[in-house]
Amino acid sequence: MIEIGPILMVGGLIFLSGSALVAFFWAVKDGQFRNLDKAPEVIFDDGEPVGVPTDRFPSKRKVSV
C-alpha cells in the first residue's frame, strides 16, 4: 500500500519551491532589484521628507480613578 502523506509533502515542496523560483525570476526580469538604494525612499515626499520624523506617539494621559 502506498502512503499518500509523503507524496503530498514532496509534491507540495516541489510546488512551493517552483513558484518561489518563478516569482524570483519574474521580479528580476521586471527590474524589481535595480537601484536598491533608491527603492526605500519612494514612500517619502515633500510632506514627509527623508530623515525627518513626523509621526508622534500620543502623550500619556493620567487616568483618574
C-alpha positions as CSV (number, residue, x, y, z in Angstrom):
1,M,0.0,0.0,0.0
2,I,1.3,3.4,-1.0
3,E,1.2,6.1,1.7
4,I,-0.2,9.3,0.4
5,G,1.3,11.6,3.1
6,P,4.9,11.6,1.9
7,I,3.8,12.0,-1.7
8,L,1.7,15.1,-0.9
9,M,4.5,16.5,1.2
10,V,7.1,16.2,-1.6
11,G,4.6,17.4,-4.2
12,G,3.8,20.5,-2.0
13,L,7.5,21.1,-1.5
14,I,8.2,21.0,-5.2
15,F,5.2,23.2,-6.0
16,L,6.2,25.9,-3.4
17,S,9.8,25.8,-4.4
18,G,8.9,26.1,-8.1
19,S,6.5,29.0,-7.5
20,A,9.1,30.8,-5.4
21,L,11.7,30.5,-8.2
22,V,9.2,31.7,-10.8
23,A,8.4,34.7,-8.7
24,F,12.1,35.5,-8.2
25,F,12.9,35.3,-11.9
26,W,9.8,37.4,-12.7
27,A,11.0,40.1,-10.2
28,V,14.5,40.1,-11.7
29,K,13.1,40.3,-15.3
30,D,10.7,43.1,-14.3
31,G,13.5,45.2,-12.8
32,Q,12.5,45.0,-9.1
33,F,16.1,44.6,-8.0
34,R,17.5,47.6,-9.9
35,N,18.6,50.6,-7.8
36,L,18.1,49.1,-4.4
37,D,19.4,52.2,-2.6
38,K,16.6,54.4,-4.1
39,A,13.7,51.9,-3.5
40,P,13.2,52.5,0.2
41,E,12.9,56.3,-0.3
42,V,9.9,56.0,-2.7
43,I,7.4,56.4,0.1
44,F,8.8,59.8,1.1
45,D,7.6,63.1,-0.3
46,D,7.6,66.8,0.5
47,G,5.1,66.4,3.3
48,E,7.4,63.8,5.0
49,P,11.0,64.2,3.9
50,V,13.7,61.6,4.4
51,G,15.2,61.6,7.9
52,V,12.5,63.9,9.5
53,P,10.2,62.0,11.8
54,T,6.6,63.3,11.5
55,D,4.9,60.6,13.5
56,R,4.3,61.2,17.2
57,F,3.2,58.9,20.0
58,P,0.2,60.1,21.9
59,S,1.0,61.6,25.2
60,K,0.4,59.5,28.3
61,R,-2.8,60.6,30.0
62,K,-3.2,60.2,33.7
63,V,-6.3,58.1,34.4
64,S,-8.2,59.2,37.5
65,V,-9.9,56.5,39.5
